[in-house]
Amino acid sequence: MRTLQGALALVAVITVAAPSLAFEISPKKYGDNLKEELHLCEPTRTEEYIQYQEEKLPRQFPGVEVFTITEDWRSQDLESTNFPLSKPVILKNPVTGQTVGVFDRNYNKAFRVASFFGRNGIRVRLETIKEGAFGRRMTTGSESIQAFGIKNKDGYIIVNGCDGVFAVNKQIADALANYQLVNGKAFVLLSNDGSTGLRINEIGPETVKAWKTIYSDWNPATDGRKKQAIN
């Protein structure tokens, strides 16, 4: 019995003492010098209250379909087939305001990556899949995406985010608006928490066309989510 207790104690010590090598080489999170970003999942954040302004469209988007959110997230799933893929849409949220964006999906037998490229924010969700009885596939887990990358004229740009949510700035908007297909395909880079780095995720070419509508005239004077800490 003592031998078993000693072995368990040794395992516990090793587990606590050994660092996570995968985490050490994954993209660095925002530090204290960028607290103005106010990431909600930052463990060291000091902001107790955050004031956001409602999102507003900077101009008209003729011909873009409008969807009004009328139910909560458990009923009106923004990633369901009710919302068109790879084409610009305008979302009217009764709380946060209006934005224009495009939904994209990359599904196969092992994983699902669902993404929304909005005017002021990008959301990405990764789920792992396994095949069950009678050929049915089921979700086995959801992983938090912590970094997003996109190629631009100078190479590629990486933005660190929070639980799959990434803020859009001028550099990201320009990279998306001017994206050029590579051998007829489009890719972004993603890194989930604990992974060993950034990995390629394919994006639909029609989504790339939608990026030009959404981001071509992005202006920091009128775009970007406006927020501030409240004492």
FENDALIN-V298253 format. One record per residue. N is the residue number from 1. PHI is phi in whole degrees, 0 to 359 (none if undefined). PSI is psi in whole degrees, 0 to 359 (* if undefined). OMEGA is omega in whole degrees, 0 to 359 (999 if undefined). Layout:
# FENDALIN-V298253
n,phi,psi,omega
N,PHI,PSI,OMEGA
N,PHI,PSI,OMEGA
This chain:
# FENDALIN-V298253
n,phi,psi,omega
1,none,316,180
2,296,322,179
3,298,318,179
4,295,318,178
5,297,320,179
6,295,320,179
7,295,318,179
8,296,320,179
9,296,320,179
10,295,318,178
11,299,318,180
12,297,318,180
13,296,316,181
14,297,318,181
15,298,318,181
16,289,320,187
17,282,328,185
18,284,125,178
19,285,159,177
20,276,106,183
21,296,323,180
22,298,319,181
23,293,324,183
24,297,328,183
25,256,7,174
26,279,163,183
27,304,139,183
28,292,138,178
29,280,165,176
30,299,142,181
31,257,189,183
32,296,335,183
33,286,353,180
34,236,35,182
35,294,343,179
36,295,345,177
37,290,338,174
38,56,47,178
39,293,128,186
40,293,333,183
41,263,4,178
42,295,118,186
43,294,339,182
44,256,12,183
45,295,151,181
46,246,352,182
47,287,127,178
48,266,327,181
49,228,137,181
50,232,125,178
51,263,125,176
52,248,143,169
53,272,150,177
54,297,143,176
55,287,141,178
56,227,145,177
57,285,134,183
58,286,343,181
59,199,181,175
60,279,149,176
61,237,83,184
62,300,136,177
63,83,356,180
64,272,127,184
65,292,142,182
66,253,131,175
67,241,127,178
68,258,125,179
69,282,119,184
70,241,353,181
71,229,169,179
72,281,173,188
73,296,341,180
74,279,346,182
75,248,313,182
76,257,88,185
77,282,116,181
78,291,350,178
79,252,15,178
80,277,177,180
81,287,354,177
82,291,340,181
83,252,126,184
84,293,147,179
85,264,150,171
86,58,31,172
87,215,146,182
88,297,140,174
89,223,153,174
90,254,126,178
91,253,127,177
92,253,109,181
93,260,128,183
94,294,345,181
95,253,309,189
96,268,346,178
97,108,212,184
98,241,144,173
99,214,161,175
100,244,140,183
101,193,188,181
102,217,138,176
103,267,142,177
104,221,147,177
105,225,145,173
106,227,97,185
107,247,139,168
108,215,195,185
109,286,343,185
110,253,334,184
111,206,166,173
112,227,128,173
113,242,114,178
114,250,133,183
115,223,152,174
116,228,120,179
117,258,97,181
118,265,164,182
119,304,320,185
120,243,356,181
121,202,149,179
122,244,135,177
123,237,134,180
124,226,134,177
125,231,132,179
126,244,129,176
127,233,140,175
128,267,148,188
129,232,147,169
130,224,158,182
131,268,128,180
132,257,203,182
133,294,146,177
134,60,28,176
135,76,7,180
136,282,139,178
137,258,145,182
138,223,152,178
139,285,131,179
140,253,349,179
141,177,162,177
142,234,132,184
143,246,140,182
144,280,124,177
145,274,126,186
146,250,344,181
147,215,145,182
148,228,138,181
149,226,148,180
150,215,139,180
151,284,148,176
152,223,188,185
153,293,341,182
154,259,1,183
155,139,255,173
156,206,156,183
157,239,139,181
158,245,136,174
159,236,129,175
160,274,140,185
161,228,202,186
162,217,112,178
163,52,42,177
164,81,12,180
165,246,130,185
166,228,132,179
167,283,143,177
168,265,133,172
169,236,186,184
170,299,319,183
171,293,317,179
172,294,316,180
173,300,317,180
174,295,320,180
175,296,319,180
176,290,316,183
177,295,329,185
178,253,17,185
179,297,135,177
180,248,131,179
181,298,149,177
182,249,108,184
183,53,41,177
184,81,4,182
185,236,160,178
186,235,145,182
187,220,150,166
188,235,165,177
189,255,138,179
190,227,148,173
191,222,124,176
192,266,160,184
193,302,124,179
194,89,359,179
195,282,173,182
196,265,16,176
197,143,191,183
198,278,138,181
199,232,154,184
200,283,137,171
201,231,127,183
202,283,143,179
203,240,142,180
204,295,139,180
205,299,331,177
206,290,330,175
207,295,322,178
208,298,320,177
209,297,321,179
210,294,327,178
211,304,322,182
212,295,324,177
213,290,320,188
214,282,321,191
215,245,357,191
216,299,330,182
217,240,33,182
218,296,130,185
219,227,123,181
220,298,341,179
221,287,332,182
222,241,342,183
223,251,176,182
224,93,143,180
225,286,127,181
226,267,122,182
227,209,157,178
228,203,154,177
229,281,144,178
230,246,129,178
231,285,*,999
